[in-house]
């Protein structure tokens, strides 16, 4: 297989697995955010959860404590978008 044929196959594969306009737009916007924001958000929610727990408000503590995982997952998503790009066809 020649280099041109290999490139054509890769382009066809990328077209078949390309992102939709909504996902592409979200990825373009989230890639602008520094990854630290999500880490600080997770650490902040741990701190606020601890504060509520120490104040005796267990319900609020559990509610805020549940934010840690989504913040960390959004941070991983943000990092992947920055490393892998939004879409192979849009480079």
Secondary structure, 3 states (H helix, E strand, C coil): CCHHHHHHHHHHHHHHCCCCHHHHHHHHHHCCCCCHHHHHHHHHHHHHHHHHHHCCCHHHHHHHHCHHHHHHHHHHHHHHHHHHCCCHHHC
